[in-house]
Amino acid sequence: MSTSVAESSSVASPDRRSGDVFLTGVVAMLCVNVVQRLVGIVRNFGFCKFLSEEQLGSWALANSFFLIIVPVSLLGLTGGFGRYIEHYRCQGKLGNYVRSVLKVSAVGVALTITAMLIWSDGFSWLVFSGSEPMSVTIWCALTLLSLVVFSVVYELVGGLRLVRLMGVMQFLQSTIFAIVGLPLIAKFGSWVVLLPSFSIACLAASVPGVWRLVKDYQSDFKAVESFDRGSMWRRILPYAVSLWLLNLLGNLFEVSDRYMLLHLSESVEIGQAAVGEYHCGRIIPNLLVSVALMLSGVVLPFVSRDWEAGDRQAVADRLRQMLISMSISFTGLGVAALVVAPVLFYYAFGDRYAQALGILPIALAHATWVGLFLIVQNYLLCIEKMRSLLFLCALGLIINLALNAVMISVWGLFGAMIATTAASLLSLLLLRKLVAESGCDLGASSLAVMMVPLSLIGGPILAALVIVGLVFTAGRTDFLLSQQDRQDIDAAILPKLQKLGIKLTSIWP
């Protein structure tokens, strides 16, 4: 990779093609996501209201399947866009790289869909623990294809550091899904209608990304004759295979509790209802995870640029700033959720989903720890230390499965949530140790920051007091943030607040 894309006139001379500034891009994405997450809450609560617990459980299981199978079917290759697009773009060989990757990925997607259609009975048992009509399998295959299109375009946009466009695509996907899906389930009362709704949303949300890529980057995607594909594959395959396994392990960690609830329950109906309660209880926490996933995708290209430029301190600074900001903001959002959720659940569902409300504090802590893990792991992805990260994820999955097997049999739904949360915290602490041993010192304060979400389990008052103390410490001392860190964050946020009529000299107390 080059030290700076903007410095190379042959690669990206126009300012609009140089990607977004890091903190400005992150703030812009978060602003877009405020509205998007509100739409997501309305949409998901609508699903809970119009669908029975069993129907909701079936949709949650289908959604979990898509989470696992998309990166698997793409063979992990497009996930490397964030790491390698800048490298091949600076060499003028981006078109060759992207075309080669997409051709091989298309084979993986075709094989996956073919297997789903040929072994539809096995697919139904694996995903739903029962027999489903062939039409459900066909719709799942079509939905997978549309989600693959969205994912590929989104990864390309992210690799080019078009952060605001990433936010727009996510917003459109969420909003269109709500507009199309809610009326359909209100009329038909079946989760199956959500499959075509989601397909439409994915394809429509891909349009702005495709338009921007064609309009501003068409010349970059042209293939050149002098391109050594063998050298390219030797460089990216170890990373791609590791990323493929990493995504598989991470997604299995995320959805294993649902499938264990399904298959360890006394009957299919009881299992689907438990998964429905579990899904409802994690609606708000999963919004935090989705934001973290998006921010993690934003961070990697910037961290990669700093790494290629030889600025190791900038890498550590970016990760530390994101770690502290995410811990404080996610815990703050968790406090708001704990205050609002009882009223929201009462008016939306009445006496339904009482267990879902009960697991909410634990689920919020889990979501925050997952988000912190996604941010910190970017360092190991950047330095391509994948084996260590794979071992850590495999260990976390084994711990998660073992804890779930024991706790589900004792405490059922609550056992599943406690087991998954404990495994996520342990995985995060092990990751912090691994990153430090690999040369990225996040500082002693990072351990304290990682423990902040634990306060959510103690209730909103305790968590709010912890946040106030943390913000005061960050603003008045150098234990969490340096003076330069505070200035960087002010420079990114204050202009946005001024546009809203809020005039401050600093956001820090």
KAWO-V94576 format. One record per run of one state. SS is the DSSP state (H for helix, E for strand, L for the rest). FROM is the first residue (numbers start at 0). LEN is the number of residues. If there is no record, write none. Layout:
BEGIN
SS;FROM;LEN
SS;FROM;LEN
END
This chain:
BEGIN
L;0;4
H;4;3
L;7;1
H;8;4
L;12;2
H;14;3
L;17;4
H;21;29
L;50;2
H;52;21
L;73;4
H;77;13
L;90;3
H;93;25
L;118;1
H;119;9
L;128;5
H;133;26
L;159;3
H;162;26
L;188;4
H;192;25
L;217;11
H;228;36
L;264;3
H;267;14
L;281;1
H;282;26
L;308;3
H;311;38
L;349;4
H;353;5
L;358;1
H;359;23
L;382;3
H;385;26
L;411;1
H;412;25
L;437;7
H;444;14
L;458;1
H;459;17
L;476;6
H;482;17
L;499;10
END
